[in-house]
Amino acid sequence: MASSARWNHVWVGSETGILKGVNLRRRQATNYVAASALRRDEGVSAMCWGDPSESEILVGCLDRSVKLFSTEKGKFTESRQCLGGEGSFCGLAVHDSSIITCVESGLLKVWRDASSENMETQVGAGVCRMRQNPAQPQCVGTGGKENALKVWDLHRPEEPIFRAKNVRNDWLNLRVPVWERDLQFLPGSEKIVTCTGHHQVRLYDPSSPQRRPVLEATYGEYPLTALSLTPGADSVVVGSSHGDMAVIDLRQGRLVKCLKGFAGSVRSVHCHPTLPLVASCGLDRFLRVHNIEDKRLVHKVYLKSRLNCLLLTSREKWEDEEPEPAAPQADVKEEKDELWDGMETVATRTVLKRTGDPNVRETQLGKHPKKQKRTSAGP
């Protein structure tokens, strides 16, 4: 391998089960596969860092296995089956050397070294996302379709420590459906921001007396699928199933700016903790990195597979790293589809059509036609 895996800036999980490490400075992508053959039932559905130093990555697959990837060694080192419940992983986390998993059927489980010490609880069916609170690693938030936001303390998993209440009925006095698609905890406070399948961004404050959202904003007309807090945590970047991405101000609930260049559903969004950068991926097979301040598309890398989730490194000085020499050739193309290179070249030939008008021309595509015998025309 030309470059060490620890110098990759973005890690992306695909539907075919490949973990892709992308070096943005070299415009180079490397595939890391645990098995010799690719299977769609091993597609990556969830990812998280295994330690604060970002030397390990936990990869959750559709076959309910959790694999440990070492960025120092550049390979998968461990694998564990985390069975129970139904559906794919909707969240992964690590706490005190234990793995926290949650599946779509609502089974939240803490996997410890001894199987007899595993803890599990039911958080409700239809879960779309489970996220850990970075400030309090023992607390996680869950939400899904007809499954309102809940915050759980894993030390006391019998009942949630916070249970959100649905908003009031609409202007027709009809119940507003619940569909939480993604969530994240705001650093330095107890607030939680969510995005819904009904194109809403909501802010909850468990410390306030009300359980309903303290702020709500709408964006677009399509379901919002992913979100990530910007540096400073005063706004949030959201992506939709229609390929729209925008920055929403959490103080006033207004649209700040839109980020363009997408051609498919956005599956994952991750902002850098200090730099004004946001990475995103989705069904159009592209990894994109935007500058949040000037909306500029900084990097656009084609990765050949449909992408489900990603992790963006928290390193800051990208220009001062990588002592190894650059690779002789890149494995990935930027802003170009490999399909065009594989197409057969089609030749064109302009043939003068034998009509009375010499200005009329006929264009033939393909190979040159075979010569035919001319027949004598009458006077």
Backbone hydrogen bonds in HBPLUS format (Angstrom, degrees):
<---DONOR---> <-ACCEPTOR-->    atom                        ^
c    i                          cat <-CA-CA->   ^        H-A-AA   ^      H-
h    n   atom  resd res      DA  || num        DHA   H-A  angle D-A-AA Bond
n    s   type  num  typ     dist DA aas  dist angle  dist       angle   num
A0007-TRP N   A0004-SER O   3.28 MM   3  5.99 168.3  2.29 117.5 120.9     1
A0008-ASN N   A0005-ALA O   3.21 MM   3  5.67 170.2  2.22 116.3 119.0     2
A0009-HIS N   A0022-VAL O   2.85 MM  13  5.98 144.2  1.98 144.1 149.6     3
A0313-THR N   A0009-HIS O   2.94 MM 304  5.35 173.5  1.94 165.4 164.0     4
A0010-VAL N   A0022-VAL O   3.22 MM  12  5.19 163.7  2.25 144.9 149.0     5
A0022-VAL N   A0010-VAL O   2.83 MM  12  5.19 170.4  1.84 162.5 164.3     6
A0011-TRP N   A0311-LEU O   2.89 MM 300  5.12 163.4  1.92 151.9 157.2     7
A0311-LEU N   A0011-TRP O   2.76 MM 300  5.12 145.1  1.88 147.6 157.2     8
A0012-VAL N   A0020-LYS O   2.83 MM   8  5.06 162.2  1.86 148.1 154.3     9
A0020-LYS N   A0012-VAL O   2.77 MM   8  5.06 175.5  1.77 159.6 160.9    10
A0013-GLY N   A0309-CYS O   2.87 MM 296  5.33 167.8  1.88 150.1 152.6    11
A0308-ASN N   A0013-GLY O   2.87 MM 295  5.79 170.1  1.88 158.0 161.5    12
A0014-SER N   A0018-ILE O   3.12 MM   4  5.48 152.4  2.20 151.5 159.5    13
A0017-GLY N   A0014-SER O   3.31 MM   3  5.58 165.3  2.34 109.4 111.4    14
A0044-VAL N   A0014-SER O   2.99 MM  30  5.68 159.3  2.04 166.7 160.0    15
A0015-GLU N   A0306-ARG O   2.87 MM 291  5.73 151.7  1.95 166.9 169.1    16
A0019-LEU N   A0032-TYR O   3.13 MM  13  5.15 169.8  2.14 154.4 152.7    17
A0032-TYR N   A0019-LEU O   2.80 MM  13  5.15 147.4  1.91 151.7 162.4    18
A0021-GLY N   A0030-THR O   2.92 MM   9  5.24 161.9  1.95 155.9 158.7    19
A0030-THR N   A0021-GLY O   2.88 MM   9  5.24 154.4  1.94 146.9 155.5    20
A0023-ASN N   A0028-GLN O   2.76 MM   5  5.23 172.9  1.77 169.1 169.6    21
A0027-ARG N   A0023-ASN O   2.89 MM   4  5.73 116.3  2.30 136.6 154.0    22
A0028-GLN N   A0023-ASN O   3.08 MM   5  5.23 158.1  2.13 144.4 149.3    23
A0042-GLU N   A0039-ARG O   3.07 MM   3  5.54 161.1  2.11 111.9 117.0    24
A0043-GLY N   A0040-ARG O   3.18 MM   3  5.30 148.9  2.28 114.7 112.8    25
A0062-LEU N   A0043-GLY O   2.88 MM  19  5.44 132.9  2.10 143.4 158.1    26
A0045-SER N   A0060-GLY O   2.86 MM  15  5.80 166.5  1.88 155.6 160.2    27
A0046-ALA N   A0060-GLY O   3.38 MM  14  4.96 152.8  2.46 135.2 133.1    28
A0060-GLY N   A0046-ALA O   2.81 MM  14  4.96 173.5  1.81 152.3 152.5    29
A0048-CYS N   A0058-LEU O   3.13 MM  10  5.38 143.5  2.27 144.2 150.1    30
A0058-LEU N   A0048-CYS O   2.85 MM  10  5.38 167.9  1.87 165.3 168.4    31
A0050-GLY N   A0056-GLU O   2.72 MM   6  4.69 175.1  1.73 125.4 123.8    32
A0054-GLU N   A0051-ASP O   3.12 MM   3  5.50 164.5  2.14 116.2 120.1    33
A0071-THR N   A0055-SER O   2.94 MM  16  5.13 158.1  1.99 130.6 136.9    34
A0057-ILE N   A0069-PHE O   2.86 MM  12  5.07 150.8  1.94 145.6 153.8    35
A0069-PHE N   A0057-ILE O   2.85 MM  12  5.07 170.0  1.86 153.7 157.1    36
A0059-VAL N   A0067-LYS O   2.87 MM   8  5.11 161.7  1.90 151.8 157.4    37
A0067-LYS N   A0059-VAL O   2.85 MM   8  5.11 162.7  1.88 148.2 149.1    38
A0061-CYS N   A0065-SER O   2.99 MM   4  5.52 163.7  2.02 163.7 169.0    39
A0064-ARG N   A0061-CYS O   3.09 MM   3  5.50 148.4  2.19 116.4 118.6    40
A0082-CYS N   A0064-ARG O   2.89 MM  18  5.65 170.9  1.90 170.4 173.5    41
A0066-VAL N   A0080-ARG O   2.75 MM  14  5.26 164.4  1.78 158.0 162.5    42
A0080-ARG N   A0066-VAL O   2.92 MM  14  5.26 145.7  2.04 136.4 147.5    43
A0068-LEU N   A0078-GLU O   2.91 MM  10  5.07 166.1  1.93 133.8 137.3    44
A0077-THR N   A0068-LEU O   2.85 MM   9  5.80 158.2  1.90 162.5 169.9    45
A0070-SER N   A0075-LYS O   3.02 MM   5  5.76 172.0  2.02 156.2 153.7    46
A0074-GLY N   A0070-SER O   2.79 MM   4  5.68 135.7  1.99 137.7 150.9    47
A0105-SER N   A0086-GLU O   3.00 MM  19  5.17 141.9  2.15 167.5 158.0    48
A0104-GLU N   A0088-SER O   3.24 MM  16  6.02 136.2  2.45 150.3 161.8    49
A0090-CYS N   A0102-CYS O   2.86 MM  12  5.82 172.1  1.87 157.5 157.8    50
A0130-MET N   A0090-CYS O   3.09 MM  40  6.00 138.2  2.27 139.1 133.1    51
A0093-ALA N   A0100-ILE O   3.01 MM   7  4.92 135.4  2.21 142.3 145.6    52
A0100-ILE N   A0093-ALA O   2.80 MM   7  4.92 170.5  1.81 144.2 143.1    53
A0095-HIS N   A0098-SER O   2.92 MM   3  5.21 159.9  1.96 146.1 152.7    54
A0098-SER N   A0095-HIS O   2.95 MM   3  5.21 149.0  2.05 107.9 117.9    55
A0099-ILE N   A0111-TRP O   3.11 MM  12  5.08 151.9  2.19 142.5 142.7    56
A0111-TRP N   A0099-ILE O   2.73 MM  12  5.08 170.5  1.74 160.8 161.8    57
A0101-THR N   A0109-LYS O   2.94 MM   8  5.45 166.2  1.96 160.8 165.2    58
A0109-LYS N   A0101-THR O   2.92 MM   8  5.45 165.0  1.94 154.0 158.9    59
A0103-VAL N   A0107-LEU O   3.35 MM   4  5.73 149.8  2.45 133.8 141.1    60
A0106-GLY N   A0103-VAL O   2.97 MM   3  5.63 161.2  2.01 118.8 125.0    61
A0127-VAL N   A0104-GLU O   3.03 MM  23  4.69 146.4  2.15 139.4 137.0    62
A0123-VAL N   A0106-GLY O   2.81 MM  17  4.99 169.9  1.82 148.8 150.8    63
A0108-LEU N   A0121-THR O   2.89 MM  13  5.33 168.1  1.90 173.5 173.1    64
A0121-THR N   A0108-LEU O   2.83 MM  13  5.33 149.3  1.92 152.4 162.1    65
A0110-VAL N   A0119-MET O   2.69 MM   9  5.09 161.9  1.72 156.6 162.0    66
A0119-MET N   A0110-VAL O   3.17 MM   9  5.09 149.3  2.27 135.7 143.3    67
A0117-GLU N   A0114-ALA O   3.02 MM   3  5.59 156.8  2.07 115.9 123.0    68
A0118-ASN N   A0115-SER O   3.31 MM   3  5.43 169.0  2.32 108.0 110.2    69
A0145-LYS N   A0126-GLY O   2.83 MM  19  5.20 140.3  1.99 155.5 153.4    70
A0128-CYS N   A0143-GLY O   2.90 MM  15  6.08 166.3  1.92 132.9 137.4    71
A0129-ARG N   A0143-GLY O   3.19 MM  14  5.80 157.6  2.24 167.4 166.4    72
A0143-GLY N   A0129-ARG O   3.23 MM  14  5.80 137.0  2.43 157.9 164.6    73
A0131-ARG N   A0141-GLY O   2.95 MM  10  5.31 156.9  2.00 148.5 156.1    74
A0141-GLY N   A0131-ARG O   2.74 MM  10  5.31 159.3  1.78 156.7 164.0    75
A0133-ASN N   A0139-CYS O   2.97 MM   6  5.65 164.9  1.99 158.3 153.9    76
A0136-GLN N   A0133-ASN O   3.16 MM   3  5.24 125.9  2.46 100.9 114.5    77
A0139-CYS N   A0136-GLN O   2.90 MM   3  5.68 166.9  1.91 133.2 135.5    78
A0154-LEU N   A0138-GLN O   2.84 MM  16  5.43 176.5  1.84 165.6 164.7    79
A0140-VAL N   A0152-TRP O   3.01 MM  12  5.37 150.7  2.10 144.5 153.8    80
A0152-TRP N   A0140-VAL O   2.77 MM  12  5.37 167.8  1.78 165.2 169.2    81
A0142-THR N   A0150-LYS O   2.89 MM   8  5.38 155.2  1.95 150.8 158.5    82
A0150-LYS N   A0142-THR O   2.95 MM   8  5.38 151.3  2.04 151.7 157.1    83
A0144-GLY N   A0147-ASN O   2.86 MM   3  4.74 157.8  1.91 146.5 143.9    84
A0147-ASN N   A0144-GLY O   3.41 MM   3  4.74 152.6  2.49 107.5 100.3    85
A0180-GLU N   A0144-GLY O   2.97 MM  36  4.56 150.7  2.05 125.0 118.0    86
A0146-GLU N   A0178-VAL O   2.75 MM  32  4.68 166.6  1.76 128.9 132.9    87
A0164-ALA N   A0149-LEU O   2.88 MM  15  5.28 173.9  1.88 162.5 163.7    88
A0151-VAL N   A0162-PHE O   2.91 MM  11  5.06 153.7  1.98 143.9 147.4    89
A0161-ILE N   A0151-VAL O   2.80 MM  10  5.72 134.7  2.00 150.3 164.0    90
A0156-ARG N   A0153-ASP O   2.88 MM   3  5.35 144.4  2.01 112.0 122.6    91
A0165-LYS N   A0211-ARG O   3.22 MM  46  5.24 165.7  2.24 111.9 113.2    92
A0170-ASP N   A0174-LEU O   2.99 MM   4  5.49 157.4  2.04 151.5 151.3    93
A0173-ASN N   A0170-ASP O   2.83 MM   3  5.11 156.1  1.88 117.1 120.5    94
A0197-GLY N   A0179-TRP O   2.83 MM  18  5.32 147.5  1.94 144.8 155.2    95
A0181-ARG N   A0195-CYS O   2.84 MM  14  5.78 162.6  1.87 150.0 155.5    96
A0182-ASP N   A0195-CYS O   3.42 MM  13  5.52 155.7  2.49 142.5 143.0    97
A0195-CYS N   A0182-ASP O   3.04 MM  13  5.52 151.5  2.12 145.8 147.8    98
A0184-GLN N   A0193-VAL O   2.95 MM   9  5.53 139.9  2.11 153.5 164.0    99
A0193-VAL N   A0184-GLN O   2.99 MM   9  5.53 165.1  2.01 165.2 164.6   100
A0186-LEU N   A0191-LYS O   3.00 MM   5  5.54 176.7  2.00 147.8 148.2   101
A0192-ILE N   A0204-TYR O   2.89 MM  12  5.13 154.7  1.95 139.8 146.7   102
A0204-TYR N   A0192-ILE O   2.76 MM  12  5.13 171.8  1.76 159.5 161.8   103
A0194-THR N   A0202-ARG O   2.85 MM   8  5.29 159.5  1.90 153.5 159.6   104
A0202-ARG N   A0194-THR O   2.95 MM   8  5.29 158.5  1.99 142.0 149.1   105
A0196-THR N   A0200-GLN O   2.95 MM   4  5.27 147.8  2.05 150.5 156.9   106
A0224-LEU N   A0196-THR O   3.15 MM  28  5.71 154.6  2.22 148.4 146.7   107
A0219-TYR N   A0199-HIS O   3.07 MM  20  5.56 155.6  2.13 139.3 145.9   108
A0201-VAL N   A0217-ALA O   2.64 MM  16  5.12 161.8  1.67 160.5 163.5   109
A0217-ALA N   A0201-VAL O   2.84 MM  16  5.12 153.1  1.91 147.6 156.2   110
A0203-LEU N   A0215-LEU O   2.91 MM  12  5.10 154.9  1.98 149.0 149.6   111
A0214-VAL N   A0203-LEU O   2.77 MM  11  5.79 141.6  1.91 160.2 172.7   112
A0208-SER N   A0205-ASP O   3.02 MM   3  5.61 162.0  2.05 119.6 125.2   113
A0241-SER N   A0223-PRO O   2.89 MM  18  5.70 146.5  2.00 164.3 173.0   114
A0225-THR N   A0239-GLY O   2.76 MM  14  5.82 155.1  1.82 145.0 153.7   115
A0239-GLY N   A0226-ALA O   2.95 MM  13  5.32 154.5  2.01 147.8 149.1   116
A0228-SER N   A0237-VAL O   2.95 MM   9  5.33 134.1  2.16 142.6 154.9   117
A0237-VAL N   A0228-SER O   2.84 MM   9  5.33 173.4  1.84 161.0 159.7   118
A0230-THR N   A0235-SER O   3.17 MM   5  5.81 175.3  2.17 142.7 143.5   119
A0233-ALA N   A0230-THR O   2.89 MM   3  5.32 161.8  1.93 136.9 140.8   120
A0250-LEU N   A0234-ASP O   3.03 MM  16  5.62 160.3  2.07 134.1 138.9   121
A0236-VAL N   A0248-ILE O   2.89 MM  12  5.32 153.8  1.96 147.0 155.3   122
A0248-ILE N   A0236-VAL O   2.82 MM  12  5.32 168.3  1.83 158.3 160.2   123
A0238-VAL N   A0246-ALA O   2.95 MM   8  5.63 159.2  1.99 160.7 167.0   124
A0246-ALA N   A0238-VAL O   3.03 MM   8  5.63 152.7  2.11 152.4 161.1   125
A0240-SER N   A0244-ASP O   2.86 MM   4  5.25 145.3  1.98 155.0 160.8   126
A0243-GLY N   A0240-SER O   3.39 MM   3  5.56 167.3  2.40 106.5 108.6   127
A0266-VAL N   A0240-SER O   3.08 MM  26  5.77 177.0  2.08 153.6 153.7   128
A0259-LEU N   A0245-MET O   2.82 MM  14  5.36 172.9  1.82 145.3 147.8   129
A0247-VAL N   A0257-LYS O   2.86 MM  10  5.43 162.8  1.89 159.7 162.0   130
A0256-VAL N   A0247-VAL O   2.87 MM   9  5.47 166.9  1.89 161.3 162.7   131
A0249-ASP N   A0254-ARG O   2.90 MM   5  5.42 168.2  1.91 169.0 167.5   132
A0253-GLY N   A0249-ASP O   2.88 MM   4  5.24 129.2  2.14 129.0 142.3   133
A0283-LEU N   A0265-SER O   3.04 MM  18  5.55 150.9  2.13 149.6 158.6   134
A0267-ARG N   A0281-CYS O   2.90 MM  14  5.98 153.8  1.96 136.6 145.4   135
A0268-SER N   A0281-CYS O   3.35 MM  13  5.63 161.5  2.39 145.3 143.9   136
A0281-CYS N   A0268-SER O   3.17 MM  13  5.63 149.4  2.26 151.0 154.7   137
A0270-HIS N   A0279-ALA O   2.87 MM   9  5.28 155.9  1.93 157.0 160.4   138
A0279-ALA N   A0270-HIS O   2.86 MM   9  5.28 171.4  1.87 151.5 149.4   139
A0272-HIS N   A0277-LEU O   2.93 MM   5  5.54 167.7  1.95 154.8 155.1   140
A0277-LEU N   A0275-LEU O   2.84 MM   2  5.52 140.5  2.00 100.5  90.9   141
A0292-ILE N   A0276-PRO O   2.94 MM  16  5.31 155.2  2.00 128.6 136.3   142
A0278-VAL N   A0290-HIS O   3.04 MM  12  5.40 149.9  2.13 147.9 154.6   143
A0290-HIS N   A0278-VAL O   2.92 MM  12  5.40 157.5  1.97 158.1 157.9   144
A0280-SER N   A0288-ARG O   2.89 MM   8  5.38 150.2  1.97 154.1 161.1   145
A0288-ARG N   A0280-SER O   2.99 MM   8  5.38 171.3  2.00 158.1 160.9   146
A0285-ARG N   A0282-GLY O   3.45 MM   3  6.10 160.1  2.50 116.6 118.0   147
A0307-LEU N   A0282-GLY O   3.19 MM  25  5.09 159.8  2.24 140.2 134.9   148
A0303-LEU N   A0285-ARG O   2.93 MM  18  5.66 177.0  1.94 177.6 178.6   149
A0287-LEU N   A0301-VAL O   2.80 MM  14  5.11 164.7  1.82 153.3 158.1   150
A0301-VAL N   A0287-LEU O   2.85 MM  14  5.11 164.8  1.87 151.6 156.6   151
A0289-VAL N   A0299-HIS O   2.92 MM  10  5.00 156.8  1.98 143.5 142.8   152
A0298-VAL N   A0289-VAL O   2.76 MM   9  5.54 134.5  1.96 148.8 163.7   153
A0299-HIS N   A0289-VAL O   3.18 MM  10  5.00 159.2  2.23 134.7 139.5   154
A0291-ASN N   A0296-ARG O   2.78 MM   5  5.20 157.4  1.83 153.9 161.8   155
A0295-LYS N   A0291-ASN O   2.84 MM   4  5.24 121.3  2.19 142.5 154.6   156
A0302-TYR N   A0333-LYS O   3.18 MM  31  5.97 171.0  2.19 163.0 165.6   157
A0318-TRP N   A0316-GLU O   3.07 MM   2  5.89 126.5  2.37 108.5  93.3   158
A0340-TRP N   A0337-ASP O   3.24 MM   3  6.11 149.3  2.34 121.5 125.2   159
A0341-ASP N   A0338-GLU O   3.19 MM   3  5.45 126.5  2.49 101.4 114.0   160
A0342-GLY N   A0339-LEU O   3.21 MM   3  5.37 131.7  2.45  98.1 110.4   161
A0343-MET N   A0340-TRP O   3.40 MM   3  5.43 160.5  2.44 100.9 106.6   162
A0366-GLY N   A0347-ALA O   3.06 MM  19  5.42 149.1  2.16 168.8 169.0   163
A0349-ARG N   A0364-GLN O   3.22 MM  15  5.63 162.5  2.26 162.7 166.5   164
A0364-GLN N   A0349-ARG O   3.16 MM  15  5.63 174.2  2.16 165.0 163.3   165
A0351-VAL N   A0362-GLU O   3.06 MM  11  5.59 166.0  2.08 172.0 169.9   166
A0362-GLU N   A0351-VAL O   3.19 MM  11  5.59 170.2  2.20 166.7 167.8   167
A0355-THR N   A0353-LYS O   2.84 MM   2  5.78 122.0  2.19 113.8  97.0   168
A0360-VAL N   A0357-ASP O   3.36 MM   3  5.86 167.7  2.38 114.8 118.4   169
